[in-house]
Amino acid sequence: MTTVPSPCINWCDINPENGFCRGCYRTLTEIADWSELSNPEKLEVWALLETRKPQAPQ
């Protein structure tokens, strides 16, 4: 079985205004839990990332 890749781009900086990483748009909890998530759960996180990008000012 193939593992869903991490969205991490090695730019780890949490935006204090919304709690999203400015690099991958995950929350600290999603980042910390990533290795424990199932593939379907990882895909759910991936689906949220696109909706977060416009909400995450750089």
Distance bins in CASP14 RR format, pairs under 12 A and 6 or more apart:
PFRMAT RR
TARGET T0000
AUTHOR 0000-0000-0000
RMODE 2
METHOD distances of the structure
MODEL  1
1 38 0 0 0 0 0 1 0 0 0 0 0
1 39 1 0 0 1 0 0 0 0 0 0 0
1 40 0 0 0 0 0 1 0 0 0 0 0
2 39 1 0 0 1 0 0 0 0 0 0 0
2 42 0 0 0 0 0 1 0 0 0 0 0
2 43 0 0 0 0 0 1 0 0 0 0 0
3 34 0 0 0 0 0 1 0 0 0 0 0
3 35 0 0 0 0 1 0 0 0 0 0 0
3 37 0 0 0 0 0 1 0 0 0 0 0
3 38 0 0 0 0 0 1 0 0 0 0 0
3 39 1 0 0 1 0 0 0 0 0 0 0
3 40 0 0 0 0 0 1 0 0 0 0 0
3 41 0 0 0 0 0 1 0 0 0 0 0
3 42 1 0 0 1 0 0 0 0 0 0 0
3 43 0 0 0 0 0 1 0 0 0 0 0
4 34 0 0 0 0 1 0 0 0 0 0 0
4 35 0 0 0 0 0 1 0 0 0 0 0
4 37 0 0 0 0 1 0 0 0 0 0 0
4 38 0 0 0 0 1 0 0 0 0 0 0
4 39 1 0 1 0 0 0 0 0 0 0 0
4 40 0 0 0 0 1 0 0 0 0 0 0
4 41 0 0 0 0 1 0 0 0 0 0 0
4 42 1 1 0 0 0 0 0 0 0 0 0
4 43 1 0 1 0 0 0 0 0 0 0 0
4 44 0 0 0 0 1 0 0 0 0 0 0
4 45 0 0 0 0 1 0 0 0 0 0 0
4 46 1 0 0 1 0 0 0 0 0 0 0
4 47 0 0 0 0 0 1 0 0 0 0 0
5 24 0 0 0 0 0 1 0 0 0 0 0
5 34 0 0 0 0 0 1 0 0 0 0 0
5 39 0 0 0 0 0 1 0 0 0 0 0
5 42 0 0 0 0 1 0 0 0 0 0 0
5 43 0 0 0 0 0 1 0 0 0 0 0
5 45 0 0 0 0 0 1 0 0 0 0 0
5 46 0 0 0 0 1 0 0 0 0 0 0
6 12 0 0 0 0 0 1 0 0 0 0 0
6 21 0 0 0 0 0 1 0 0 0 0 0
6 23 0 0 0 0 0 1 0 0 0 0 0
6 24 1 0 0 1 0 0 0 0 0 0 0
6 26 0 0 0 0 1 0 0 0 0 0 0
6 30 0 0 0 0 0 1 0 0 0 0 0
6 31 0 0 0 0 1 0 0 0 0 0 0
6 33 0 0 0 0 0 1 0 0 0 0 0
6 34 1 0 1 0 0 0 0 0 0 0 0
6 35 0 0 0 0 1 0 0 0 0 0 0
6 37 0 0 0 0 0 1 0 0 0 0 0
6 42 0 0 0 0 1 0 0 0 0 0 0
6 45 0 0 0 0 1 0 0 0 0 0 0
6 46 0 0 0 0 1 0 0 0 0 0 0
6 49 0 0 0 0 0 1 0 0 0 0 0
7 20 0 0 0 0 0 1 0 0 0 0 0
7 21 0 0 0 0 1 0 0 0 0 0 0
7 23 0 0 0 0 1 0 0 0 0 0 0
7 24 1 0 1 0 0 0 0 0 0 0 0
7 25 1 0 0 1 0 0 0 0 0 0 0
7 26 1 0 0 1 0 0 0 0 0 0 0
7 27 0 0 0 0 0 1 0 0 0 0 0
7 30 0 0 0 0 1 0 0 0 0 0 0
7 31 0 0 0 0 1 0 0 0 0 0 0
7 34 0 0 0 0 1 0 0 0 0 0 0
7 42 0 0 0 0 1 0 0 0 0 0 0
7 43 0 0 0 0 0 1 0 0 0 0 0
7 45 1 0 0 1 0 0 0 0 0 0 0
7 46 1 0 0 1 0 0 0 0 0 0 0
7 47 0 0 0 0 0 1 0 0 0 0 0
7 48 0 0 0 0 0 1 0 0 0 0 0
7 49 1 0 1 0 0 0 0 0 0 0 0
7 50 0 0 0 0 0 1 0 0 0 0 0
7 52 0 0 0 0 0 1 0 0 0 0 0
7 53 0 0 0 0 0 1 0 0 0 0 0
8 21 0 0 0 0 1 0 0 0 0 0 0
8 22 0 0 0 0 0 1 0 0 0 0 0
8 23 1 0 0 1 0 0 0 0 0 0 0
8 24 1 0 1 0 0 0 0 0 0 0 0
8 25 0 0 0 0 0 1 0 0 0 0 0
8 26 0 0 0 0 1 0 0 0 0 0 0
8 30 0 0 0 0 0 1 0 0 0 0 0
8 31 1 0 0 1 0 0 0 0 0 0 0
8 34 0 0 0 0 1 0 0 0 0 0 0
8 35 0 0 0 0 0 1 0 0 0 0 0
8 42 0 0 0 0 0 1 0 0 0 0 0
8 45 0 0 0 0 0 1 0 0 0 0 0
8 46 0 0 0 0 0 1 0 0 0 0 0
8 49 0 0 0 0 0 1 0 0 0 0 0
9 21 0 0 0 0 1 0 0 0 0 0 0
9 22 0 0 0 0 1 0 0 0 0 0 0
9 23 1 0 1 0 0 0 0 0 0 0 0
9 24 1 0 1 0 0 0 0 0 0 0 0
9 25 0 0 0 0 1 0 0 0 0 0 0
9 26 0 0 0 0 0 1 0 0 0 0 0
9 49 0 0 0 0 0 1 0 0 0 0 0
10 21 0 0 0 0 0 1 0 0 0 0 0
10 22 0 0 0 0 0 1 0 0 0 0 0
10 23 0 0 0 0 1 0 0 0 0 0 0
10 24 0 0 0 0 1 0 0 0 0 0 0
11 21 1 0 0 1 0 0 0 0 0 0 0
11 22 1 0 0 1 0 0 0 0 0 0 0
11 23 1 0 1 0 0 0 0 0 0 0 0
11 24 1 0 0 1 0 0 0 0 0 0 0
11 25 0 0 0 0 0 1 0 0 0 0 0
11 26 0 0 0 0 0 1 0 0 0 0 0
11 58 0 0 0 0 0 1 0 0 0 0 0
12 20 0 0 0 0 0 1 0 0 0 0 0
12 21 1 0 0 1 0 0 0 0 0 0 0
12 22 0 0 0 0 1 0 0 0 0 0 0
12 23 1 0 0 1 0 0 0 0 0 0 0
12 24 0 0 0 0 1 0 0 0 0 0 0
12 25 0 0 0 0 0 1 0 0 0 0 0
12 26 0 0 0 0 1 0 0 0 0 0 0
12 28 0 0 0 0 1 0 0 0 0 0 0
12 31 1 0 0 1 0 0 0 0 0 0 0
12 32 0 0 0 0 0 1 0 0 0 0 0
13 19 0 0 0 0 0 1 0 0 0 0 0
13 20 0 0 0 0 1 0 0 0 0 0 0
13 21 1 0 0 1 0 0 0 0 0 0 0
13 22 1 0 1 0 0 0 0 0 0 0 0
13 23 1 0 0 1 0 0 0 0 0 0 0
13 24 0 0 0 0 0 1 0 0 0 0 0
13 25 0 0 0 0 0 1 0 0 0 0 0
13 26 0 0 0 0 0 1 0 0 0 0 0
13 28 0 0 0 0 0 1 0 0 0 0 0
13 31 0 0 0 0 0 1 0 0 0 0 0
13 56 0 0 0 0 0 1 0 0 0 0 0
13 58 0 0 0 0 1 0 0 0 0 0 0
14 20 1 0 0 1 0 0 0 0 0 0 0
14 21 1 0 1 0 0 0 0 0 0 0 0
14 22 1 0 0 1 0 0 0 0 0 0 0
14 23 0 0 0 0 1 0 0 0 0 0 0
14 24 0 0 0 0 0 1 0 0 0 0 0
14 25 0 0 0 0 0 1 0 0 0 0 0
14 26 0 0 0 0 1 0 0 0 0 0 0
14 27 0 0 0 0 1 0 0 0 0 0 0
14 28 1 0 0 1 0 0 0 0 0 0 0
14 29 0 0 0 0 0 1 0 0 0 0 0
14 30 0 0 0 0 0 1 0 0 0 0 0
14 31 0 0 0 0 1 0 0 0 0 0 0
14 32 0 0 0 0 0 1 0 0 0 0 0
14 56 0 0 0 0 0 1 0 0 0 0 0
15 21 1 0 0 1 0 0 0 0 0 0 0
15 22 1 0 1 0 0 0 0 0 0 0 0
15 23 0 0 0 0 1 0 0 0 0 0 0
15 24 0 0 0 0 0 1 0 0 0 0 0
15 25 0 0 0 0 1 0 0 0 0 0 0
15 26 0 0 0 0 0 1 0 0 0 0 0
15 27 0 0 0 0 0 1 0 0 0 0 0
15 28 0 0 0 0 0 1 0 0 0 0 0
15 52 0 0 0 0 0 1 0 0 0 0 0
15 53 0 0 0 0 0 1 0 0 0 0 0
15 55 0 0 0 0 1 0 0 0 0 0 0
15 56 1 0 1 0 0 0 0 0 0 0 0
15 57 1 0 0 1 0 0 0 0 0 0 0
15 58 0 0 0 0 1 0 0 0 0 0 0
16 22 0 0 0 0 0 1 0 0 0 0 0
16 28 0 0 0 0 0 1 0 0 0 0 0
16 56 0 0 0 0 0 1 0 0 0 0 0
16 57 0 0 0 0 0 1 0 0 0 0 0
17 55 0 0 0 0 1 0 0 0 0 0 0
17 56 0 0 0 0 1 0 0 0 0 0 0
17 57 1 0 0 1 0 0 0 0 0 0 0
17 58 0 0 0 0 0 1 0 0 0 0 0
18 25 0 0 0 0 1 0 0 0 0 0 0
18 26 0 0 0 0 0 1 0 0 0 0 0
18 27 0 0 0 0 1 0 0 0 0 0 0
18 28 0 0 0 0 0 1 0 0 0 0 0
18 52 1 0 0 1 0 0 0 0 0 0 0
18 53 0 0 0 0 0 1 0 0 0 0 0
18 54 0 0 0 0 0 1 0 0 0 0 0
18 55 1 0 0 1 0 0 0 0 0 0 0
18 56 1 0 1 0 0 0 0 0 0 0 0
18 57 0 0 0 0 1 0 0 0 0 0 0
18 58 0 0 0 0 0 1 0 0 0 0 0
19 25 0 0 0 0 1 0 0 0 0 0 0
19 26 0 0 0 0 1 0 0 0 0 0 0
19 27 1 0 0 1 0 0 0 0 0 0 0
19 28 1 0 0 1 0 0 0 0 0 0 0
19 29 0 0 0 0 1 0 0 0 0 0 0
19 30 0 0 0 0 0 1 0 0 0 0 0
19 31 0 0 0 0 0 1 0 0 0 0 0
19 52 0 0 0 0 1 0 0 0 0 0 0
19 55 0 0 0 0 0 1 0 0 0 0 0
19 56 0 0 0 0 1 0 0 0 0 0 0
19 57 0 0 0 0 0 1 0 0 0 0 0
20 26 1 0 0 1 0 0 0 0 0 0 0
20 27 1 0 0 1 0 0 0 0 0 0 0
20 28 0 0 0 0 1 0 0 0 0 0 0
20 29 0 0 0 0 0 1 0 0 0 0 0
20 30 0 0 0 0 1 0 0 0 0 0 0
20 31 0 0 0 0 0 1 0 0 0 0 0
20 45 0 0 0 0 0 1 0 0 0 0 0
20 48 0 0 0 0 1 0 0 0 0 0 0
20 49 0 0 0 0 1 0 0 0 0 0 0
20 51 0 0 0 0 0 1 0 0 0 0 0
20 52 1 0 1 0 0 0 0 0 0 0 0
20 53 0 0 0 0 1 0 0 0 0 0 0
20 54 0 0 0 0 0 1 0 0 0 0 0
20 55 1 0 0 1 0 0 0 0 0 0 0
20 56 1 0 1 0 0 0 0 0 0 0 0
20 57 0 0 0 0 1 0 0 0 0 0 0
20 58 0 0 0 0 0 1 0 0 0 0 0
21 27 1 0 0 1 0 0 0 0 0 0 0
21 28 1 0 0 1 0 0 0 0 0 0 0
21 29 0 0 0 0 0 1 0 0 0 0 0
21 30 0 0 0 0 1 0 0 0 0 0 0
21 31 1 0 0 1 0 0 0 0 0 0 0
21 32 0 0 0 0 0 1 0 0 0 0 0
21 34 0 0 0 0 0 1 0 0 0 0 0
21 45 0 0 0 0 0 1 0 0 0 0 0
21 49 0 0 0 0 1 0 0 0 0 0 0
21 52 0 0 0 0 1 0 0 0 0 0 0
21 53 0 0 0 0 0 1 0 0 0 0 0
21 56 0 0 0 0 1 0 0 0 0 0 0
21 58 0 0 0 0 0 1 0 0 0 0 0
22 52 0 0 0 0 0 1 0 0 0 0 0
22 53 0 0 0 0 0 1 0 0 0 0 0
22 55 0 0 0 0 0 1 0 0 0 0 0
22 56 1 0 0 1 0 0 0 0 0 0 0
22 57 0 0 0 0 1 0 0 0 0 0 0
22 58 1 0 0 1 0 0 0 0 0 0 0
23 31 0 0 0 0 0 1 0 0 0 0 0
23 49 0 0 0 0 1 0 0 0 0 0 0
23 52 0 0 0 0 0 1 0 0 0 0 0
23 53 0 0 0 0 1 0 0 0 0 0 0
23 56 0 0 0 0 1 0 0 0 0 0 0
23 58 0 0 0 0 1 0 0 0 0 0 0
24 30 0 0 0 0 1 0 0 0 0 0 0
24 31 1 0 0 1 0 0 0 0 0 0 0
24 34 0 0 0 0 1 0 0 0 0 0 0
24 45 0 0 0 0 1 0 0 0 0 0 0
24 46 0 0 0 0 1 0 0 0 0 0 0
24 48 0 0 0 0 0 1 0 0 0 0 0
24 49 1 0 0 1 0 0 0 0 0 0 0
24 50 0 0 0 0 0 1 0 0 0 0 0
24 52 0 0 0 0 1 0 0 0 0 0 0
24 53 0 0 0 0 0 1 0 0 0 0 0
24 56 0 0 0 0 0 1 0 0 0 0 0
25 31 0 0 0 0 0 1 0 0 0 0 0
25 45 0 0 0 0 1 0 0 0 0 0 0
25 46 0 0 0 0 1 0 0 0 0 0 0
25 47 0 0 0 0 0 1 0 0 0 0 0
25 48 1 0 0 1 0 0 0 0 0 0 0
25 49 1 0 1 0 0 0 0 0 0 0 0
25 50 0 0 0 0 1 0 0 0 0 0 0
25 51 0 0 0 0 1 0 0 0 0 0 0
25 52 1 0 1 0 0 0 0 0 0 0 0
25 53 1 0 1 0 0 0 0 0 0 0 0
25 54 0 0 0 0 0 1 0 0 0 0 0
25 55 0 0 0 0 1 0 0 0 0 0 0
25 56 1 0 1 0 0 0 0 0 0 0 0
25 57 0 0 0 0 0 1 0 0 0 0 0
25 58 0 0 0 0 0 1 0 0 0 0 0
26 32 0 0 0 0 1 0 0 0 0 0 0
26 33 0 0 0 0 1 0 0 0 0 0 0
26 34 1 0 0 1 0 0 0 0 0 0 0
26 37 0 0 0 0 0 1 0 0 0 0 0
26 42 0 0 0 0 0 1 0 0 0 0 0
26 44 0 0 0 0 0 1 0 0 0 0 0
26 45 1 0 0 1 0 0 0 0 0 0 0
26 46 0 0 0 0 1 0 0 0 0 0 0
26 48 0 0 0 0 1 0 0 0 0 0 0
26 49 1 0 0 1 0 0 0 0 0 0 0
26 52 0 0 0 0 1 0 0 0 0 0 0
26 53 0 0 0 0 0 1 0 0 0 0 0
26 56 0 0 0 0 0 1 0 0 0 0 0
27 33 0 0 0 0 1 0 0 0 0 0 0
27 34 0 0 0 0 0 1 0 0 0 0 0
27 45 0 0 0 0 1 0 0 0 0 0 0
27 48 0 0 0 0 1 0 0 0 0 0 0
27 49 0 0 0 0 0 1 0 0 0 0 0
27 52 0 0 0 0 1 0 0 0 0 0 0
27 56 0 0 0 0 0 1 0 0 0 0 0
28 34 0 0 0 0 0 1 0 0 0 0 0
29 36 0 0 0 0 0 1 0 0 0 0 0
29 37 0 0 0 0 0 1 0 0 0 0 0
29 45 0 0 0 0 0 1 0 0 0 0 0
30 36 0 0 0 0 0 1 0 0 0 0 0
30 37 0 0 0 0 1 0 0 0 0 0 0
30 41 0 0 0 0 1 0 0 0 0 0 0
30 42 0 0 0 0 1 0 0 0 0 0 0
30 44 0 0 0 0 1 0 0 0 0 0 0
30 45 1 0 1 0 0 0 0 0 0 0 0
30 46 0 0 0 0 0 1 0 0 0 0 0
30 48 0 0 0 0 1 0 0 0 0 0 0
30 49 0 0 0 0 1 0 0 0 0 0 0
30 52 0 0 0 0 0 1 0 0 0 0 0
31 37 0 0 0 0 0 1 0 0 0 0 0
31 42 0 0 0 0 0 1 0 0 0 0 0
31 45 0 0 0 0 1 0 0 0 0 0 0
31 49 0 0 0 0 0 1 0 0 0 0 0
33 41 0 0 0 0 1 0 0 0 0 0 0
33 42 0 0 0 0 1 0 0 0 0 0 0
33 44 0 0 0 0 0 1 0 0 0 0 0
33 45 0 0 0 0 1 0 0 0 0 0 0
34 41 0 0 0 0 1 0 0 0 0 0 0
34 42 1 0 0 1 0 0 0 0 0 0 0
34 44 0 0 0 0 0 1 0 0 0 0 0
34 45 1 0 0 1 0 0 0 0 0 0 0
34 46 0 0 0 0 0 1 0 0 0 0 0
35 41 0 0 0 0 0 1 0 0 0 0 0
35 42 0 0 0 0 1 0 0 0 0 0 0
36 42 0 0 0 0 0 1 0 0 0 0 0
37 43 0 0 0 0 1 0 0 0 0 0 0
37 44 0 0 0 0 1 0 0 0 0 0 0
37 45 1 0 0 1 0 0 0 0 0 0 0
37 46 0 0 0 0 0 1 0 0 0 0 0
38 44 0 0 0 0 1 0 0 0 0 0 0
38 45 0 0 0 0 0 1 0 0 0 0 0
39 45 0 0 0 0 0 1 0 0 0 0 0
39 46 0 0 0 0 0 1 0 0 0 0 0
40 46 0 0 0 0 0 1 0 0 0 0 0
40 47 0 0 0 0 0 1 0 0 0 0 0
41 47 0 0 0 0 0 1 0 0 0 0 0
41 48 0 0 0 0 0 1 0 0 0 0 0
42 48 0 0 0 0 0 1 0 0 0 0 0
42 49 0 0 0 0 0 1 0 0 0 0 0
43 49 0 0 0 0 0 1 0 0 0 0 0
44 51 0 0 0 0 0 1 0 0 0 0 0
45 51 0 0 0 0 0 1 0 0 0 0 0
45 52 0 0 0 0 0 1 0 0 0 0 0
46 52 0 0 0 0 0 1 0 0 0 0 0
48 55 0 0 0 0 0 1 0 0 0 0 0
48 56 0 0 0 0 0 1 0 0 0 0 0
49 55 0 0 0 0 0 1 0 0 0 0 0
49 56 0 0 0 0 1 0 0 0 0 0 0
50 56 0 0 0 0 0 1 0 0 0 0 0
END
